[in-house]
Every structure is written in structure tokens, then in C-alpha cells.
Amino acid sequence: MKKIILWSIFLFVSTVVFGQLPSAVIHEFESRTRDIHEDDLLTVSMMFTDFLAAERTVNVVESANNAEYSVHGLMTQLGTSITFNITLRDNTTSSVLSTVQMQYTLENIWDNSIGIPGQLTEMANSIAIAINTEHNRRQQVIQAELARLEAERQAELARLEGIRRAEEAEIQRQQEAIRLEEQRRLAEERRLQQEEERRQQAAAERHRAETFDITGNWFLTNPPQGVSGQSSILFNANGTFTIFEESEGRSNNQSWTSRTEGRYTRNGPQIILSGTTTRRTTNHNTRRDTTSQSNFNRTLTIDFSFWNVLRISGGMGSSEGSWYRR
């Protein structure tokens, strides 16, 4: 931010200065001759000042402190030969920027055509051109510096904007991360709550099933398709059971009765039966009876959602899915 303020000040000052006419101060011309009077040299100096001001491209000032350039005139003599030098200097560095030199003789120095009076306008024009050339060069330097500073300013603004956007993006990323973390936390809380509810529900159902009194008679309410008859199961409090079944097959003209005795164990809602079945089958076509014995295994499940029935869930072949009710 400090750089931008300094650039702004420089740009303002440079803009004010840029476009103004170059300023120059004319120092009194100096003579190192024996044949040129001071009054004549002063006249030449004043005439040169008027000619330079008439160019309208240079602002001639009286104080050297207010001038960018200074003009010095010097006359030297060698025999009857006069050398007239006009030198343009940089007021800041005192370096020589341009020199105009003319050669005269004592006979033609004041000639209106070939002497100083005739050539002073040309000399003033040469100095004016030199001043404006240097001034234009400086303006180009200033313009280049202004362009460089403007490019730096734009680059700095772009850098600051990039930092701002990066900071905003980081803030948004952090906010999004916080939001996602909050969502994850809430989802995890819901999952744990649902898991706890399911656990409590399962524990309650298991407790309900384990404490549910199954002693007494239960009757099969939906025998397998194609079989008519009845089936009942008696649970005793001492852990034993008895199943009595009888049925008549409509397709093969047979009937049968069976009695199963054994023990049962409970595992939550499941009742596991294990025992021996004695089955007597009567063939009404041959009027013959046959008796057989087999191992018996069956699993019943207490189903509280369906009128508290005991649903057959394994080991009964076609009876699979049937249930007992009191």
C-alpha cells in the first residue's frame, strides 16, 4: 500500500511537470579578448536572450534556481582571430549538452551579414534546438518511467487482488470444510443414535421374546396346500414339548398321525425344537398301516408383528412359513 501511495505522488508530480516548456537562464557572456569592449559583449548577450525567447520553445528565466538549463557565452582572441563559443549546460549536473562555435576576425565580427549580428539568430536557434532535443529526451525518459511505474502499480494491484482472492478462497474453503465436518458430525450422531435405537429395540424385543410365556397349547392355523387335518404343539414349563399332527391327503387317499416328543431351548425370539417323531400312516386303498420313527428338528420364531404367532422358520419342508397360534 505504501508503494502505491508513493507511485501516486510521483505520477501526480510528473503529470504536472510533463508538457511544460523547458526553462533556461542566460548568464552574462564572458570576454577574454583585449579588443572587445564589455558594453559590446553585454549587447550581444541581450540580443541572444531576445532571439532565444523569440523561438517560443524555451522559457527564459532570470534565476538559475528556477532553470533546468544554463547558457554561457565566451569570446577568446588569438591575434586578430576571435572565437565565439556559446555552451549549453545541464543546470543539475553542469554537464555540457551542446556547443555552438563561430570564428571571426576583428574586421568582420560586427558585420551585419557574416559577423555576430548576422549569425546570432542562427546560434540562438541551434541552442534552442539543443534544449528542446534534450528536453524531449527527458520527457521520453519520464514517459518510460511513468509507464514502468504504472505497470508496476498495476502488477502490485493485481498481486494484492490475487492475495485477496486467495484469502477469500481460503476462507470459503475453511467454511466449506467446517460445513462438511458439521454435516459429517451430525450424520455420525444420527447414525449412532439410530444404531443405539436399533440396539435398544433389538434388546427390548429380545427381552420381550425371552420373557414371553409360551407354555400351553398352540395350533397350526395354515397347513400346507393339499393337506387337511390339524396340528398342535404343547409347551411344558419344564422345557419339554409334544406335537400331535394328523392329516388326510386328498390326492393319494392316505391319512396319518404323528406324535413328536422332545425338548426345546430358547434363543431370543427363536424356539429350537429337538426330539423324535413317531408316525403312523394308513393307506385306505390297501387298508394297511405303517409305523415309522425319525429325528425331529424344527425352529419356531416368535413374531410379535403378526398377532404373537409362532412362525415355522426351518426344518419342516412344505410347512416352512406356516405358523402356530394359541
Contacts in CASP RR format, 6 or more apart in sequence:
PFRMAT RR
TARGET T0000
AUTHOR 0000-0000-0000
METHOD contacts of the structure
MODEL  1
MKKIILWSIFLFVSTVVFGQLPSAVIHEFESRTRDIHEDDLLTVSMMFTD
FLAAERTVNVVESANNAEYSVHGLMTQLGTSITFNITLRDNTTSSVLSTV
QMQYTLENIWDNSIGIPGQLTEMANSIAIAINTEHNRRQQVIQAELARLE
AERQAELARLEGIRRAEEAEIQRQQEAIRLEEQRRLAEERRLQQEEERRQ
QAAAERHRAETFDITGNWFLTNPPQGVSGQSSILFNANGTFTIFEESEGR
SNNQSWTSRTEGRYTRNGPQIILSGTTTRRTTNHNTRRDTTSQSNFNRTL
TIDFSFWNVLRISGGMGSSEGSWYRR
3 152 0 8 1.000
3 153 0 8 1.000
3 156 0 8 1.000
4 153 0 8 1.000
4 156 0 8 1.000
4 157 0 8 1.000
7 149 0 8 1.000
7 150 0 8 1.000
7 152 0 8 1.000
7 153 0 8 1.000
10 149 0 8 1.000
11 146 0 8 1.000
11 149 0 8 1.000
11 150 0 8 1.000
14 142 0 8 1.000
14 145 0 8 1.000
14 146 0 8 1.000
17 142 0 8 1.000
18 139 0 8 1.000
18 142 0 8 1.000
18 143 0 8 1.000
18 146 0 8 1.000
19 139 0 8 1.000
20 59 0 8 1.000
21 57 0 8 1.000
21 58 0 8 1.000
21 59 0 8 1.000
22 57 0 8 1.000
22 58 0 8 1.000
22 59 0 8 1.000
22 68 0 8 1.000
22 69 0 8 1.000
22 131 0 8 1.000
22 132 0 8 1.000
22 134 0 8 1.000
22 135 0 8 1.000
23 58 0 8 1.000
23 59 0 8 1.000
23 60 0 8 1.000
23 61 0 8 1.000
23 66 0 8 1.000
23 67 0 8 1.000
23 68 0 8 1.000
23 69 0 8 1.000
24 52 0 8 1.000
24 58 0 8 1.000
24 59 0 8 1.000
24 60 0 8 1.000
24 61 0 8 1.000
24 67 0 8 1.000
24 68 0 8 1.000
24 69 0 8 1.000
24 70 0 8 1.000
24 71 0 8 1.000
24 88 0 8 1.000
24 131 0 8 1.000
25 60 0 8 1.000
25 61 0 8 1.000
25 62 0 8 1.000
25 63 0 8 1.000
25 64 0 8 1.000
25 66 0 8 1.000
25 67 0 8 1.000
25 69 0 8 1.000
25 70 0 8 1.000
25 71 0 8 1.000
25 91 0 8 1.000
26 45 0 8 1.000
26 48 0 8 1.000
26 49 0 8 1.000
26 52 0 8 1.000
26 60 0 8 1.000
26 70 0 8 1.000
26 71 0 8 1.000
27 64 0 8 1.000
27 70 0 8 1.000
27 71 0 8 1.000
27 72 0 8 1.000
27 73 0 8 1.000
28 41 0 8 1.000
28 42 0 8 1.000
28 45 0 8 1.000
29 41 0 8 1.000
29 42 0 8 1.000
29 44 0 8 1.000
29 45 0 8 1.000
29 48 0 8 1.000
29 72 0 8 1.000
29 73 0 8 1.000
29 74 0 8 1.000
29 75 0 8 1.000
30 41 0 8 1.000
30 72 0 8 1.000
30 73 0 8 1.000
30 74 0 8 1.000
30 75 0 8 1.000
31 38 0 8 1.000
31 41 0 8 1.000
31 74 0 8 1.000
31 75 0 8 1.000
32 74 0 8 1.000
32 75 0 8 1.000
32 76 0 8 1.000
32 77 0 8 1.000
33 75 0 8 1.000
33 76 0 8 1.000
33 77 0 8 1.000
33 82 0 8 1.000
34 77 0 8 1.000
35 77 0 8 1.000
35 82 0 8 1.000
35 106 0 8 1.000
36 75 0 8 1.000
36 77 0 8 1.000
36 82 0 8 1.000
36 109 0 8 1.000
40 110 0 8 1.000
41 75 0 8 1.000
44 116 0 8 1.000
44 120 0 8 1.000
45 73 0 8 1.000
47 117 0 8 1.000
47 120 0 8 1.000
48 71 0 8 1.000
48 86 0 8 1.000
48 120 0 8 1.000
48 123 0 8 1.000
48 124 0 8 1.000
49 60 0 8 1.000
51 120 0 8 1.000
51 121 0 8 1.000
51 123 0 8 1.000
51 124 0 8 1.000
51 125 0 8 1.000
52 58 0 8 1.000
52 60 0 8 1.000
52 71 0 8 1.000
52 124 0 8 1.000
52 127 0 8 1.000
52 128 0 8 1.000
53 60 0 8 1.000
54 124 0 8 1.000
55 124 0 8 1.000
55 125 0 8 1.000
55 128 0 8 1.000
57 128 0 8 1.000
57 131 0 8 1.000
57 132 0 8 1.000
58 128 0 8 1.000
58 131 0 8 1.000
58 132 0 8 1.000
61 67 0 8 1.000
64 70 0 8 1.000
64 91 0 8 1.000
67 91 0 8 1.000
68 90 0 8 1.000
68 91 0 8 1.000
68 92 0 8 1.000
68 135 0 8 1.000
69 88 0 8 1.000
69 89 0 8 1.000
69 90 0 8 1.000
69 91 0 8 1.000
69 97 0 8 1.000
69 131 0 8 1.000
69 134 0 8 1.000
70 88 0 8 1.000
70 89 0 8 1.000
70 91 0 8 1.000
71 86 0 8 1.000
71 87 0 8 1.000
71 88 0 8 1.000
71 89 0 8 1.000
71 127 0 8 1.000
72 86 0 8 1.000
72 87 0 8 1.000
72 89 0 8 1.000
73 84 0 8 1.000
73 85 0 8 1.000
73 86 0 8 1.000
73 87 0 8 1.000
74 84 0 8 1.000
74 85 0 8 1.000
74 87 0 8 1.000
75 82 0 8 1.000
75 83 0 8 1.000
75 84 0 8 1.000
75 85 0 8 1.000
76 82 0 8 1.000
76 83 0 8 1.000
76 85 0 8 1.000
77 83 0 8 1.000
80 105 0 8 1.000
80 106 0 8 1.000
80 107 0 8 1.000
81 103 0 8 1.000
81 104 0 8 1.000
81 105 0 8 1.000
82 103 0 8 1.000
82 104 0 8 1.000
82 105 0 8 1.000
82 106 0 8 1.000
82 109 0 8 1.000
83 101 0 8 1.000
83 102 0 8 1.000
83 103 0 8 1.000
83 104 0 8 1.000
84 101 0 8 1.000
84 102 0 8 1.000
84 103 0 8 1.000
84 104 0 8 1.000
84 116 0 8 1.000
85 99 0 8 1.000
85 100 0 8 1.000
85 101 0 8 1.000
86 99 0 8 1.000
86 100 0 8 1.000
86 101 0 8 1.000
86 123 0 8 1.000
86 127 0 8 1.000
87 96 0 8 1.000
87 98 0 8 1.000
87 99 0 8 1.000
88 96 0 8 1.000
88 97 0 8 1.000
88 98 0 8 1.000
88 99 0 8 1.000
88 127 0 8 1.000
88 130 0 8 1.000
88 131 0 8 1.000
88 134 0 8 1.000
89 95 0 8 1.000
89 96 0 8 1.000
89 97 0 8 1.000
90 97 0 8 1.000
90 134 0 8 1.000
97 130 0 8 1.000
97 131 0 8 1.000
97 134 0 8 1.000
98 126 0 8 1.000
98 127 0 8 1.000
98 130 0 8 1.000
98 134 0 8 1.000
100 123 0 8 1.000
100 126 0 8 1.000
100 127 0 8 1.000
102 116 0 8 1.000
102 119 0 8 1.000
102 123 0 8 1.000
104 115 0 8 1.000
104 116 0 8 1.000
108 114 0 8 1.000
108 115 0 8 1.000
109 115 0 8 1.000
109 116 0 8 1.000
110 116 0 8 1.000
110 117 0 8 1.000
111 117 0 8 1.000
111 118 0 8 1.000
112 118 0 8 1.000
205 269 0 8 1.000
205 304 0 8 1.000
206 268 0 8 1.000
206 269 0 8 1.000
208 304 0 8 1.000
209 266 0 8 1.000
209 268 0 8 1.000
209 269 0 8 1.000
209 302 0 8 1.000
209 304 0 8 1.000
210 266 0 8 1.000
210 268 0 8 1.000
212 302 0 8 1.000
212 308 0 8 1.000
214 235 0 8 1.000
214 271 0 8 1.000
214 302 0 8 1.000
214 310 0 8 1.000
215 235 0 8 1.000
215 236 0 8 1.000
215 237 0 8 1.000
216 234 0 8 1.000
216 235 0 8 1.000
216 236 0 8 1.000
216 326 0 8 1.000
217 232 0 8 1.000
217 233 0 8 1.000
217 234 0 8 1.000
217 326 0 8 1.000
218 232 0 8 1.000
218 233 0 8 1.000
218 234 0 8 1.000
218 235 0 8 1.000
218 310 0 8 1.000
218 324 0 8 1.000
218 325 0 8 1.000
218 326 0 8 1.000
219 230 0 8 1.000
219 231 0 8 1.000
219 232 0 8 1.000
219 324 0 8 1.000
219 325 0 8 1.000
219 326 0 8 1.000
220 230 0 8 1.000
220 231 0 8 1.000
220 232 0 8 1.000
220 233 0 8 1.000
220 245 0 8 1.000
220 319 0 8 1.000
220 322 0 8 1.000
220 323 0 8 1.000
220 324 0 8 1.000
221 309 0 8 1.000
221 322 0 8 1.000
221 323 0 8 1.000
221 324 0 8 1.000
221 325 0 8 1.000
222 322 0 8 1.000
222 323 0 8 1.000
223 229 0 8 1.000
223 230 0 8 1.000
223 231 0 8 1.000
223 247 0 8 1.000
223 319 0 8 1.000
223 322 0 8 1.000
224 318 0 8 1.000
224 319 0 8 1.000
224 322 0 8 1.000
225 318 0 8 1.000
226 249 0 8 1.000
226 250 0 8 1.000
226 251 0 8 1.000
227 247 0 8 1.000
227 248 0 8 1.000
227 249 0 8 1.000
227 318 0 8 1.000
228 247 0 8 1.000
228 248 0 8 1.000
228 249 0 8 1.000
228 250 0 8 1.000
229 246 0 8 1.000
229 247 0 8 1.000
229 248 0 8 1.000
230 245 0 8 1.000
230 246 0 8 1.000
230 247 0 8 1.000
231 243 0 8 1.000
231 244 0 8 1.000
231 245 0 8 1.000
231 246 0 8 1.000
231 247 0 8 1.000
231 324 0 8 1.000
232 243 0 8 1.000
232 244 0 8 1.000
232 245 0 8 1.000
232 324 0 8 1.000
233 241 0 8 1.000
233 242 0 8 1.000
233 243 0 8 1.000
233 310 0 8 1.000
233 324 0 8 1.000
234 241 0 8 1.000
234 242 0 8 1.000
234 243 0 8 1.000
234 244 0 8 1.000
235 241 0 8 1.000
235 264 0 8 1.000
236 242 0 8 1.000
239 263 0 8 1.000
239 264 0 8 1.000
240 261 0 8 1.000
240 262 0 8 1.000
240 263 0 8 1.000
240 264 0 8 1.000
241 260 0 8 1.000
241 261 0 8 1.000
241 262 0 8 1.000
241 263 0 8 1.000
241 264 0 8 1.000
241 273 0 8 1.000
242 259 0 8 1.000
242 260 0 8 1.000
242 261 0 8 1.000
242 262 0 8 1.000
243 258 0 8 1.000
243 259 0 8 1.000
243 260 0 8 1.000
243 261 0 8 1.000
243 273 0 8 1.000
243 277 0 8 1.000
243 296 0 8 1.000
244 257 0 8 1.000
244 258 0 8 1.000
244 259 0 8 1.000
244 260 0 8 1.000
245 257 0 8 1.000
245 258 0 8 1.000
245 259 0 8 1.000
245 260 0 8 1.000
246 255 0 8 1.000
246 256 0 8 1.000
246 257 0 8 1.000
246 258 0 8 1.000
247 255 0 8 1.000
247 256 0 8 1.000
248 254 0 8 1.000
248 255 0 8 1.000
249 255 0 8 1.000
253 283 0 8 1.000
253 284 0 8 1.000
253 285 0 8 1.000
254 281 0 8 1.000
254 282 0 8 1.000
254 283 0 8 1.000
254 284 0 8 1.000
255 281 0 8 1.000
255 282 0 8 1.000
255 284 0 8 1.000
256 279 0 8 1.000
256 280 0 8 1.000
256 281 0 8 1.000
256 282 0 8 1.000
257 279 0 8 1.000
257 280 0 8 1.000
258 277 0 8 1.000
258 278 0 8 1.000
258 279 0 8 1.000
258 280 0 8 1.000
259 277 0 8 1.000
259 278 0 8 1.000
260 273 0 8 1.000
260 275 0 8 1.000
260 276 0 8 1.000
260 277 0 8 1.000
260 278 0 8 1.000
260 296 0 8 1.000
261 275 0 8 1.000
261 276 0 8 1.000
262 273 0 8 1.000
262 274 0 8 1.000
262 275 0 8 1.000
262 276 0 8 1.000
262 296 0 8 1.000
263 273 0 8 1.000
263 274 0 8 1.000
263 275 0 8 1.000
264 271 0 8 1.000
264 272 0 8 1.000
264 273 0 8 1.000
264 274 0 8 1.000
265 271 0 8 1.000
265 272 0 8 1.000
265 274 0 8 1.000
266 272 0 8 1.000
269 301 0 8 1.000
269 302 0 8 1.000
269 303 0 8 1.000
269 304 0 8 1.000
270 299 0 8 1.000
270 300 0 8 1.000
270 301 0 8 1.000
270 302 0 8 1.000
270 313 0 8 1.000
271 299 0 8 1.000
271 300 0 8 1.000
271 301 0 8 1.000
271 302 0 8 1.000
271 310 0 8 1.000
272 299 0 8 1.000
273 296 0 8 1.000
273 297 0 8 1.000
273 298 0 8 1.000
273 299 0 8 1.000
273 300 0 8 1.000
274 296 0 8 1.000
274 297 0 8 1.000
275 295 0 8 1.000
275 296 0 8 1.000
275 297 0 8 1.000
276 293 0 8 1.000
276 294 0 8 1.000
276 295 0 8 1.000
276 296 0 8 1.000
277 293 0 8 1.000
277 294 0 8 1.000
277 295 0 8 1.000
277 296 0 8 1.000
278 291 0 8 1.000
278 292 0 8 1.000
278 293 0 8 1.000
279 291 0 8 1.000
279 292 0 8 1.000
279 293 0 8 1.000
279 294 0 8 1.000
280 289 0 8 1.000
280 290 0 8 1.000
280 291 0 8 1.000
281 289 0 8 1.000
281 290 0 8 1.000
281 291 0 8 1.000
281 292 0 8 1.000
282 288 0 8 1.000
282 289 0 8 1.000
283 289 0 8 1.000
283 290 0 8 1.000
297 315 0 8 1.000
298 312 0 8 1.000
298 314 0 8 1.000
298 315 0 8 1.000
298 316 0 8 1.000
299 312 0 8 1.000
299 313 0 8 1.000
299 314 0 8 1.000
299 315 0 8 1.000
300 310 0 8 1.000
300 311 0 8 1.000
300 312 0 8 1.000
300 313 0 8 1.000
300 324 0 8 1.000
301 310 0 8 1.000
301 311 0 8 1.000
301 313 0 8 1.000
302 308 0 8 1.000
302 309 0 8 1.000
302 310 0 8 1.000
302 311 0 8 1.000
303 309 0 8 1.000
303 310 0 8 1.000
303 311 0 8 1.000
303 323 0 8 1.000
306 323 0 8 1.000
307 325 0 8 1.000
308 325 0 8 1.000
308 326 0 8 1.000
309 323 0 8 1.000
309 324 0 8 1.000
309 325 0 8 1.000
310 323 0 8 1.000
310 324 0 8 1.000
310 325 0 8 1.000
311 321 0 8 1.000
311 322 0 8 1.000
311 323 0 8 1.000
312 319 0 8 1.000
312 320 0 8 1.000
312 321 0 8 1.000
312 322 0 8 1.000
312 323 0 8 1.000
312 324 0 8 1.000
313 320 0 8 1.000
313 321 0 8 1.000
314 320 0 8 1.000
316 322 0 8 1.000
END
